[in-house]
């Protein structure tokens, strides 16, 4: 299992500088957001994290990861799939189509998604209408459009439970897998994301992780190494600083046949990256010796 990091944990940076930094920390894989590369000339606006187009220069810059020994485990295809304005969802699908054409050139088969929110300012922010049937309908309609595109290009889509989005519980994650019935749809297992406000506690941890694996463990296509602190709210942190039981997490990944990478996420502070990497190496080594 390679240990990588999401480029979203860094500010927008020229590709060569970013890749050199990631490799220098000791990571061997990454989850790539094209918007994190200065070559994209793109500023995220809360609705789209996909540039309007992926030109030859941007694709070449992204592909420089190979020179630094970095595997691109997944590429972000995130936009607000539940935006109340249909034109925003249509534009997101158009951008996704261009992205899907480019991703195979990077030797990558996984595109990550955001299931969206009725909040129009930021796709990772909550909204009272996220539980409305109309929000679910708009999200699933968009997802089916993306699934058709992914199937044409031989790609896998990866969704995750996210407290601020329409899919905010493991049960809803399982529900959308059943309703769409698409073979191109898989899951990001991010144990820190399995909790809504008031639920993040050590007492709830192991049961929630086991429940998620029971619901969709065989659909996991990407593992995220993010952590969460015990609190009445939602306070994410670097791996090893919170309450996620990584020994159980890694054990269940093995039991369900996961053969991919572990992508750290939610670190943001570069000074903490070496410690998070060392922690994860220790957890993986301990699992291998068990």
C-alpha positions as CSV (number, residue, x, y, z in Angstrom):
1,X,0.0,0.0,0.0
2,X,1.5,3.3,-1.1
3,X,0.9,6.4,1.1
4,X,0.0,9.5,-0.8
5,X,-1.5,12.9,-0.1
6,X,-4.2,15.1,-1.7
7,X,-2.9,18.1,-3.6
8,X,-5.8,20.0,-2.1
9,X,-3.8,20.1,1.1
10,X,-1.4,22.6,-0.6
11,X,-2.0,26.1,-2.1
12,X,-2.1,26.4,-5.8
13,X,1.5,25.8,-7.0
14,X,3.4,25.2,-10.3
15,X,3.3,21.4,-11.0
16,X,7.1,20.8,-10.8
17,X,7.4,22.6,-7.5
18,X,4.4,20.9,-6.0
19,X,5.5,17.4,-7.1
20,X,9.0,18.0,-5.9
21,X,7.6,19.0,-2.5
22,X,5.3,16.0,-2.2
23,X,8.1,13.6,-3.2
24,X,10.5,15.3,-0.8
25,X,8.2,14.6,2.1
26,X,8.4,10.9,1.2
27,X,5.0,10.3,-0.4
28,X,4.8,8.0,-3.4
29,X,1.2,8.7,-4.5
30,X,-1.3,11.5,-4.7
31,X,-4.8,12.5,-5.4
32,X,-4.6,15.3,-8.0
33,X,-6.7,18.4,-8.3
34,X,-6.0,20.2,-11.6
35,X,-7.1,23.4,-9.9
36,X,-4.1,23.1,-7.5
37,X,-1.7,23.5,-10.4
38,X,-0.8,27.0,-11.3
39,X,-0.7,26.0,-15.0
40,X,-4.5,25.7,-14.8
41,X,-5.0,29.4,-14.5
42,X,-8.1,28.5,-12.6
43,X,-9.5,29.9,-9.4
44,X,-12.1,27.7,-7.6
45,X,-15.4,29.5,-7.1
46,X,-17.2,27.2,-4.7
47,X,-19.3,25.6,-7.5
48,X,-16.6,24.0,-9.7
49,X,-13.2,22.5,-8.8
50,X,-12.7,21.5,-12.4
51,X,-11.1,24.0,-14.9
52,X,-13.3,24.9,-17.9
53,X,-10.9,22.9,-20.1
54,X,-7.8,20.7,-19.9
55,X,-5.4,21.9,-22.6
56,X,-2.3,20.1,-23.7
57,X,0.0,22.3,-21.6
58,X,-2.0,21.6,-18.4
59,X,-2.1,17.9,-19.1
60,X,1.7,17.9,-19.7
61,X,2.3,19.7,-16.5
62,X,0.1,17.2,-14.6
63,X,1.9,14.3,-16.1
64,X,5.2,15.5,-14.7
65,X,4.3,13.6,-11.6
66,X,6.0,10.5,-13.1
67,X,9.4,12.2,-13.1
68,X,9.1,12.5,-9.3
69,X,8.1,8.9,-8.8
70,X,4.5,9.8,-7.9
71,X,1.6,7.7,-8.8
72,X,-1.7,9.6,-9.5
73,X,-4.1,7.4,-7.6
74,X,-7.1,9.6,-8.4
75,X,-8.1,12.9,-9.9
76,X,-10.6,15.3,-8.5
77,X,-13.7,15.8,-10.6
78,X,-15.6,17.7,-8.0
79,X,-18.4,20.2,-8.7
80,X,-21.7,20.9,-6.9
81,X,-23.8,18.0,-8.2
82,X,-26.8,19.2,-6.2
83,X,-26.7,22.9,-7.1
84,X,-30.3,24.2,-7.3
85,X,-29.6,25.9,-10.6
86,X,-29.8,23.2,-13.3
87,X,-27.4,25.2,-15.6
88,X,-24.7,24.9,-13.0
89,X,-25.1,21.2,-12.9
90,X,-25.1,21.0,-16.7
91,X,-21.9,23.0,-16.9
92,X,-20.3,20.8,-14.3
93,X,-21.1,17.7,-16.3
94,X,-19.6,19.4,-19.4
95,X,-16.4,20.1,-17.6
96,X,-16.4,16.6,-16.2
97,X,-16.6,15.3,-19.8
98,X,-13.4,17.1,-20.8
99,X,-11.7,15.9,-17.6
100,X,-12.7,12.3,-18.3
101,X,-11.1,12.4,-21.7
102,X,-7.8,13.7,-20.2
103,X,-7.5,11.4,-17.1
104,X,-6.5,8.2,-18.9
105,X,-3.5,10.1,-20.3
106,X,-2.2,10.2,-16.7
107,X,-2.5,6.5,-16.2
108,X,-5.3,7.0,-13.7
109,X,-8.7,5.3,-13.6
110,X,-10.4,7.0,-10.7
111,X,-12.2,10.3,-10.6
112,X,-13.5,11.6,-7.2
113,X,-16.8,13.4,-6.9
114,X,-18.7,15.7,-4.5
115,X,-22.3,14.7,-4.1
116,X,-23.1,18.4,-3.6
117,X,-25.3,20.7,-1.5
118,X,-28.1,23.2,-2.0
119,X,-25.6,25.8,-0.6
120,X,-24.7,27.9,-3.6
121,X,-21.6,29.5,-2.2
122,X,-19.5,26.4,-1.4
123,X,-20.0,22.8,-2.4
124,X,-18.7,21.5,1.0
125,X,-21.1,23.7,3.1
126,X,-24.4,22.4,4.5
127,X,-27.9,23.6,3.7
128,X,-31.2,22.8,5.3
129,X,-32.6,21.7,1.9
130,X,-30.0,19.0,1.4
131,X,-32.5,16.4,2.9
132,X,-35.2,17.4,0.4
133,X,-36.3,14.8,-2.2
134,X,-35.6,17.4,-4.9
135,X,-31.9,17.6,-3.8
136,X,-31.6,13.9,-4.0
137,X,-33.2,13.7,-7.4
138,X,-31.0,16.4,-8.8
139,X,-27.9,14.8,-7.4
140,X,-28.7,11.3,-8.7
141,X,-29.7,12.6,-12.1
142,X,-26.3,14.3,-12.4
143,X,-24.5,11.2,-11.1
144,X,-26.1,9.1,-13.8
145,X,-24.9,11.5,-16.5
146,X,-21.4,11.3,-15.1
147,X,-21.6,7.5,-14.9
148,X,-22.4,7.3,-18.6
149,X,-19.4,9.4,-19.4
150,X,-17.2,7.3,-17.1
151,X,-18.3,4.1,-18.6
152,X,-17.4,5.3,-22.1
153,X,-13.8,6.0,-20.9
154,X,-13.4,3.0,-18.7
155,X,-13.2,5.1,-15.5
156,X,-14.4,4.6,-12.0
157,X,-16.3,7.3,-10.1
158,X,-15.6,7.6,-6.3
159,X,-18.1,9.2,-3.9
160,X,-17.9,9.5,-0.2
161,X,-20.1,10.2,2.9
162,X,-19.7,13.9,3.8
163,X,-21.7,15.5,6.6
164,X,-22.2,18.8,4.6
165,X,-23.5,17.1,1.5
166,X,-26.6,15.4,0.2
167,X,-25.0,12.0,1.0
168,X,-24.3,12.6,4.6
169,X,-24.6,9.1,6.1
170,X,-23.2,5.7,5.3
171,X,-26.8,4.5,4.7
172,X,-27.3,7.2,2.0
173,X,-24.1,6.1,0.4
174,X,-25.3,2.6,0.1
175,X,-28.7,3.8,-1.1
176,X,-27.2,5.8,-4.1
177,X,-25.1,2.8,-5.1
178,X,-28.3,0.7,-5.2
179,X,-30.5,3.3,-6.9
180,X,-28.0,4.1,-9.7
181,X,-26.9,0.5,-10.2
182,X,-23.9,1.7,-12.1
183,X,-20.9,-0.5,-12.3
184,X,-18.7,2.5,-12.7
185,X,-19.5,3.9,-9.2
186,X,-17.3,3.1,-6.2
187,X,-16.6,4.6,-2.8
188,X,-13.9,6.6,-1.0
189,X,-13.6,5.3,2.5
190,X,-12.9,8.3,4.7
191,X,-13.6,7.3,8.3
192,X,-13.5,10.9,9.5
193,X,-16.4,11.7,7.2
194,X,-18.8,9.1,8.7
195,X,-20.0,11.4,11.4
196,X,-22.4,14.3,11.6
197,X,-22.4,17.0,14.2
198,X,-22.5,15.6,17.7
199,X,-21.6,12.1,16.7
200,X,-17.8,12.2,16.6
201,X,-16.7,10.2,19.7
202,X,-14.5,7.3,20.6
203,X,-17.5,5.4,21.8
204,X,-19.1,5.6,18.3
205,X,-15.9,5.1,16.3
206,X,-15.5,1.3,15.9
207,X,-19.2,0.7,15.4
208,X,-19.5,3.3,12.7
209,X,-16.5,2.1,10.8
210,X,-17.8,-1.5,10.9
211,X,-21.2,-0.4,9.8
212,X,-19.8,1.5,6.8
213,X,-17.8,-1.5,5.7
214,X,-20.8,-3.8,6.1
215,X,-22.8,-1.5,3.8
216,X,-20.3,-0.9,1.0
217,X,-16.9,-2.3,1.9
218,X,-16.7,-4.3,-1.3
219,X,-17.2,-1.0,-3.3
220,X,-14.2,0.8,-1.8
221,X,-11.9,2.1,-4.5
222,X,-9.9,4.7,-2.6
223,X,-8.9,5.1,1.1
224,X,-8.5,8.5,2.7
225,X,-6.3,9.0,5.7
226,X,-8.1,11.9,7.4
227,X,-8.8,12.2,11.1
228,X,-11.4,13.9,13.3
229,X,-11.2,15.1,16.8
230,X,-13.7,14.1,19.5
231,X,-16.1,17.1,19.8
232,X,-19.7,18.2,19.5
233,X,-19.0,19.6,16.1
234,X,-16.9,18.5,13.1
235,X,-13.2,19.2,13.6
236,X,-11.0,17.5,11.0
237,X,-7.2,17.1,11.7
238,X,-4.1,15.3,10.5
239,X,-3.9,11.5,10.7
240,X,-2.9,10.5,14.2
241,X,-4.2,13.7,15.9
242,X,-7.8,12.5,16.2
243,X,-9.9,9.5,17.2
244,X,-10.1,7.4,14.0
245,X,-9.1,3.8,14.7
246,X,-6.7,3.2,11.9
247,X,-5.8,-0.3,13.0
248,X,-9.4,-1.3,12.5
249,X,-9.7,0.7,9.3
250,X,-6.7,-1.0,7.8
251,X,-7.8,-4.4,9.0
252,X,-11.2,-4.1,7.3
253,X,-9.6,-2.7,4.1
254,X,-7.6,-6.0,4.0
255,X,-10.6,-8.2,4.8
256,X,-12.6,-6.6,2.0
257,X,-9.8,-7.0,-0.5
258,X,-8.8,-3.4,-1.0
259,X,-5.6,-3.2,-2.9
260,X,-5.2,0.5,-3.5
261,X,-3.3,3.4,-1.8
262,X,-3.9,5.4,1.4
263,X,-4.2,9.1,0.6
264,X,-3.7,11.5,3.5
265,X,-6.0,14.4,3.5
266,X,-6.9,17.2,5.9
267,X,-3.4,18.0,7.0
268,X,-2.9,21.4,5.3
269,X,-0.1,22.5,7.6
270,X,3.1,21.4,5.8
271,X,4.9,21.2,9.2
272,X,2.6,18.4,10.2
273,X,3.0,16.3,7.0
274,X,6.1,14.4,8.1
275,X,4.4,13.4,11.3
276,X,1.2,12.3,9.6
277,X,3.2,10.2,7.1
278,X,5.3,8.6,9.9
279,X,2.1,7.8,11.8
280,X,0.5,6.1,8.8
281,X,3.6,4.1,8.0
282,X,3.6,2.9,11.6
283,X,0.0,1.8,11.3
284,X,0.5,0.0,8.0
285,X,3.7,-1.7,9.3
286,X,1.9,-2.8,12.5
287,X,-1.0,-4.3,10.4
288,X,1.5,-6.2,8.3
289,X,3.1,-7.7,11.4
290,X,-0.2,-8.6,13.0
